[in-house]
Amino acid sequence: MKADNNSLAAARRLFWWAFGLTLLLKVFLAAVFPFTGDEAFFYQWGAHPAWHYSDHPPLVGWLIALLRAIGGDAPLVLRSATLLVTSAIALLVVDLLRRLLPEEREAQAWLAGAVYLALPWSWLFVLVTTDTPLILFMALSFWAYVRADTSGRGTGWYLLSGALLGAAFFGKYFAALLGFAYAAHAWGWRRERWWAPVLVFVAALPAIGANLYLNATHGWSHVMFNVFNRNEASAWSLETFLTYVGMALYLVTPWWLWRAARSRAPASVSASARTTLAVLWIFPFVVFALLATRRTIGLHWVLGFVPVFVVWAGLRCEVRPLRRLLGYTAALSLPHLVVVLAIALAPVAWFAQTKWADRAVFLRENAAVVAGLRQGLPAGATLMAQAYNPAAMLAFRHGQYVPVFGPGRHHARQDDQVIDFRRYDGQPIRVFHYDEPDLANYAPYFERVSKHAFVVDGARFWYVDGEGFRFAPYRERVLAAVARDFHDIPRWLPVLGNPFCERYGFKECSPGR
């Protein structure tokens, strides 16, 4: 049976219109939206390329370093790779569905790709994050795995899937969950190919081995952050579970999930292919649901698995329902667009009477804040902040690395890798604050301290000027607490190196402990 040429042509047009419009929208947003704290933090990774960073593998840092070398530091340049990711994934979605569906139902493939592009998070995916390379390489790995699963033997495709999964692993460790999904599928529903996950693992092993070595030589910082430090307060919570359920429904939209669950894939699509797609999206969603009973699941954690759902749902939904779903999804996107444009373009005065007034000014007028901080900066003084977000934002405009003064939190402990507080002994330091600081918190670490305020667009900001930094008490009170709270490495992990603990002489977390 031949495809309806009119229906197919219309579906193609809808897809390419969605492709072009969402890409243009992403370019616009990337050009006008203020550079965020997370982006500025990852920018520092690109400004100082390394094999190892504080809380995640290095791929996004390498990507930013490449983009800086090509086009400089403009936000649009730095975001250029990110804004292409979901557009590229949409093409992979269409390609897989065209291969799986019978010829007469090809229009479904194009429409499913269009719905994917219309999802709010898809066209909003423009900011620089560790998820940029993660999601792309996960999608490519999934594409190769399905190609392998639907081919005669597929050895080469399985190896390619593993290599791409290894690349995703160099972006973020959540990629491992896709590997577990492959294993669950093959050993649970595709037992005649029990060897497939082995091939995937072998191809991914170089990336896994490199990450293990880099962790062992850098105080297991990724493991400490992702497994221990960020989970210390985890406990059974119905609230986090329900929040996850709501978030998952938002990502796939209730109407698409409902329609796909009530529909069937064409009989000409093999039962094996239908099972593969179902397992590969349901397995990670269920795992996240189990984790959500004890901790909050970030929306971005799940994004890499949404394309798998889209292929599964696109296989089951016919043309007419998909057209309706496209309209529903576009309508859902409209309020998101209004909010994003308000944040990016609305006058700062709109936020003046809100609790976010100083944050809005800091985000939108960051260059002016840095200029205010630089006024009267003592000779040889170093700018610092109390948390990584403002520190990274200040550094982006300041043109110099801005360390975090104080213990900080478990997030983004890049200073532990690169900063040596011994070099500031006796030197002046200026510490930025959103709110009025308490000088008693600084007095033990300086010969003299004073606080000052300055105003940018009606928002008041503060800084502490500390003269004659005292390293010895800072080591005993602050750095010792950091070693205790964030470098309490389990005894069963071999420590081959730990820059922080070795630098400051904390033997309990150094090699040979």
N, C-alpha and C positions, 0 to 999 in steps of 0.2 A: 504493500500500500504506500503510495506516494504522499509526501507531506503536502498540506495545503499551502501553495506558494504565497498566496496573499497573507495568510496568517503568519507564515515563517518570515516573510519580508517585513511585516509590521513588528514582529518580535525583535528582529535584528535592529530595526530603526529605533525602537524603544531602548534597547540595550545601549546602542552607540550614543543616543541622546543622553541617557543616564551617565554613561562613561564620560562624555565630554563635559556635561554640566557639573557633575560632582568633582571632576578634576579641576575645572576652572574655579569652582567654589573653594576647593582645598588650597589652590595657589593663592587666591585672594586672602583667605584666613591666615595662611602662613606668612603673608606679607604684612598684615595689619595687626595680628594678635600680639600682645606684649610677650616678650621673652620671659618664661617662667623660672621659678627657683630650681625645679628639677632639671630643666633644660640647661640652665647655667651651671649646675653641678656637673652634668655630663659633658658640658663644654670644656670644663677643666680637665677631664679625662683626655679629650682631644687635643687640648693645648699642651698637655704633658703626657704623650703616649707612653704606655707601659704594658707589660705582659699581665700585670695583676692590679686590680683595683679593690677598693675596700669591701664592697658588698655584692658585686656581681662580676661575671667574666668580662673580658675586655672588648668584645666585638663592637659595641656602640662607640667606645672611645676611638677605636681604629677608624670607624666609619666617619666620625666627626673630624678626625685628623686629616683624612683624605679629602673631605668636602672643604675644609679650611684651605688646604693646599691648592685646590682647584679654583675656589671662588671667594675665599675670604670669610669674614665673620658676620655677614649680613644674615639676620634670622631666616630669610627666605632660602638662602643657600644652605644653611645648616639643617633646615627642615625639608629640603628638596627630596631626599631619599625617602623620608617618612611618608610624604604625601603621595608617593607613587605606590606604596605597599598595597593598599586595599584595591587600587585600580588593577594592579598586576594579579592579585588573588582572584578578582572577578573573572579575569581571562582564564585562569586555571579552573575555576568553577564551570565556566561554559565549556571548556575543552573536555573535562571529565564527563559532564552530562551528555555532550554530543557523542562521546564514545560509548556510553552506557545505554542511552535511549535508542529505541528504533527510529529509523529515518523519519517516519511520519510524525514523530513527536519531538523533533529537533527544536521547535519553537519554545518548548519548556525550558531548554537549556539557556536560551538567550534571556528569557523572562526571569528565570531564577537568578541569573547574574545581575539583572537590572534591580531586582528586589534587594539583593545583597548590597549593591552600591547605594541604595536609598536608605539603608539602615542608619540611624543617627550616628552610631559610633563609627561607622565606616567612613562617612565623609568628614567626621570630626577628628579622624586619626591623622593629625598634622604635626603634633608636637614631638620633639626629639626625646625618646625614651629608650630604655633597654629593650622594650617590646618591639621596637622597629625591626631589627634583624631577626628577633625571635619569631615573630608572627610570620614573616616572609619565608624563612627557612622551614618552619613547621609546615606551612602550606605546601611548599615544594616537596618536602619529605612525604607528606600525605598523598600528594599527586603521584609521586613515583611508586609508593606502596600500592595504591589502587591499580596503577598500570601493571605492577608485578603480579598482583593477585588475580587480575583478569587476563593474563597472558599464559602461554603454555607452561613454562617453568619459571621464568621471570628472575633468574639469578642475578643478572646485571641490574635490573630495576630494584631488587631488594638491596643490593650493595649501594646503589645510588641513593636510595631512601635513607640508608644508614649514614652515609657520608653527609647528606643534607641535615639529618637529625643531629649529627655531631656539630655541624656549623651552628644550628639552633642552640645547642648546648653551650657553645661559646658565647651565646648572647644572654641566656638566662637558663637556670636549672629546671624551670618548669617544663622544658622540652622533654625531660625524662619521662613525664607522664604519658606523652604520646608513644614513647617506646614501650612502656608498660601496656598501653592499649593494644599495640601490635602483638605483644606476647599473649595477652588475654584472648585476642581474636584467634591467633594461630593455634594456640594450645587448647582453646575451648571449643572453637567452631571450624577450624581448618586444620585438623590434626594430620592430614596427609602432607601438610607443609610445616611440620613441626620445626623444621630447620630454618624457616624464614626469619624468625626473630634472632637466631644465632648469626645469620648473615648480616642483619641490620646492626647487631651489637658489634660484630667484628669491624664493620666499616666505621662505626661511631667511636670505636675504642681509642684511636689516637687523640681525639678531642677530649674524651673522658680522662685518659691517662695524663694529658698535659694539665688539665684542670686540677687533678689530684696532686700532682707534683707542685704546681704553683701554690696551691693551698697549704701544703706541708711546709713550704719554704716561706710562707707569709702568715704564720700563726693561725691557719685554718679560718681566715676571716670570713669567707663566704659561708662556711659551715656554721660558724659561731653566730653570724647574723641570721641566716635563713632557718636554721634548725633550733638554736638555743635562745639567743637574746630576744628575738622578736616574738617568741612563744612563751616567755616566762609567766605571763599573766593569763595564759589560756586556761579555760575551764568550761564545763558544760554550759551551753547557753542556747535557749530556744530562740532568743532574739536574733543572734547571728545566723542561725539556720534559716529562719523565716526571711531575713534580709537577703541571704544568698538566693533563696527560691525566687523572691521578687526580682532580684538582679538578673538571674538566669532567664526568667520569662521576658524581662525587658530586652535582653540581648537578642533573643531569637524571635521576639514578639509573640504574644499569646495567640493571635490569629493565625500565624504561620504554623506554629506548633499544633494547634487544634486542627487546622485543615490537613496538615500532613499526616497526623495520627489517624484521621478518619478516612484517608485515601490509601490507595494501593499502587505500587509500582507496576508498570506493564508486565504482563506475563512473559514477554520475550526477554526481559532482564533476568539473568540467572539468579537463583536463590542465593548462591554464594555471594554475588556482588551486593545483593540487598542486605544480607547479614553483615558483610564487611562494613558497610557504611553505618549501619545501626550500632554495631559494637564500638566503632571508633569514635562516635560522638557520645553515646550513652555512658560508656565506661568512665571517661574523665569527668563528665558532669556528675555522676554518682560519687566518684572519689571526692570531688570538691564538696558535695553535699555532706559526706561523712566528716570531712575536715571542718565544715562550717558549724558542726555541733559544738566545737570547742574554740573556734577563733573566727575572726572576720576574714572573709575571702574578698580580695580586691577584684574589682570589675575587670581590670586589665589581665588578671591571671587567666581568665576564662576565654579571652578574645581569640587566642590561637586555635581554639577548638570550634568556634562558630562556623568557619568555612566548611568543616566536616558536616555539621548539621545542615548547612545550606545545600550541599550536594545531595544528602539523604532526602531532604524535604523537596528539593527540585525534581528528584526522581519520581516522587509520588503525586505531586500536584499538577493538574492539567492546565491548559492555557487560560481558560476563563477565570478560574480561581486565582491564578497567578497575577492576572491583570488587576483583579480587585485587591489582592494583597499589596501590589505595587502602589495603588492609590492610598490604602490605609497607612502604609509605611511612610510615604511621602508626607501625609498629613501629620504623622507622629514627629517627623523631622522639623516641621515648621517652628514650633515653640522653642526647640533647641537652637535653631538658627537665630531667633530673636534674642535669646539670652546671650549667646556668644557674641553677637554684634553689639549688644549693649555693653558687655564687658570690654570689648575692643575699642569701640568708637564713642560711647556716651561720654559727655563731659564729666570730668572728675568731680565737679560740684554735685552731680547727682548722688554721689556716695557720701557727701559731707556729713549728713545727719545719721549715718548708719554706723554700726559697730565695726564695719570694715573700712572706714574712711582712711586710716593710716596705711592699711594694707593695699588699698586701691591706689593711693598716691605712690607708694613704694613700687608697685608693679608698673604703673603707667608712666611715672616720672622718675624712674630709677637713676637716670643720668644726673638729674638735678639733686637727688639725695646724695649721690657720690660727690658732686661738686660742693654741697654743704658740708659734708664730712671732711673734705680736703682743706676747708678754710682754716688757716692757722695751724695746720698740721705740723707738729714739732719736727725739726730736722732729724732724719733717721728713724722716725716713728713708723710702726707697722699698724695698718688697719686690721681689726679683727671684729668678729661678731659672736653671738652666743649660740647660734644654731646654724646648721649647714645651709638652709634655704636662704636667709639674708646674706650669709657669707658668700655663697656662690653668686648671688645676684650682684653684690657689690664688686666681686672680683671681675665679673664680666665687663662692667663699665670702668672699673679702676685700672684694668690692664695688668694687674698683679694678683697673685694668689692671696686670698684673704683667709687666714686660719680661724678656727673656732676657739674662743677663750672659754675655759671651763670644761666640765665633763661632757657636755652635750648629751645626745641620746644614742640609742643603738643603731639608728640609721646613719648611713653615709659617713663612716669613720675613716675617710680618706686621709685626714691629718695624721692618723696613727701610722700611715705608710710613709708620708713624705715630710712631715714637719718635725723639726728638732727644736724644742723649746729652750734648750741650753743656749742657743745662739742669741736669744733675746735677753739673756741675763744682763741687768744693768741698763737696758734700753727702754725708751718710751714706747708705750702701746696705747692706741686709741680703739675703744671697743664700742661698737654701734648697739643701740637699744631702740626698740619701738616705744617702750614705756619708760617712765622715770626710774632710774636704777637706784639701788641701795648701795651706797659706798662702803658699808660695812662688809659687803661680800667681796670687795676688792682690796680693802686695806691690808690684809695679811700679805699680799703679793707685790706690793709696791712701796717705795719710800714715801711717795705722796700721791694722793688721788683727788680728782675733782670731777664734777659732772656739769654738762652743758646741754642746752637745747637749741634747736634751730627749726625753722618752719619752712615747709615746701607746700605750696598750694593749699594753705590753711591747715595742714596736718603737722603736728609737732613730733619731732624725733629727738632722740637723746644720744649722747655718747659720754663715755668715761675716759678721761685722760689719766693714765697711770705713768708716773715718772719713776725710773729706776726699778725695773722688773726684778723680782726676787725669785730666782729659779728654785732654790732649795725648798722653801715652804710649798711652792706650787707642785713640786714633785711629790712631796710627802702627803699633801692633802688631795690634790686634784688627780695627778697622774697615777698615784697609787690606787685611787678609787676606780679609775678607768681600767687599770690592770685587773682589779678584783671583779668588776662588774661585766666587762666586755671581753676579757682575755682569759677567762677561767676555762681553759681548754681541757676536755676530758683526758684522763690519764691514758686511755687506750688509743688516743690519736698520737702518732709520732710527730714531734715537732722538729723539723729540719731547719727552721729559721722563723724568727718573729721580729721584724724591724722595730716595732714599738718596745717590746720588753727588753730586747738586747740593747737598744739605744739608752734606755733609762735604768738598766741594771736590775730589772725585776726577774730574778732567777726562776721563780715558780712557773713562768710561762715562756722561758727561753730554752733553746736546745740544751740537752743534757740535764734537764730539771730533775 
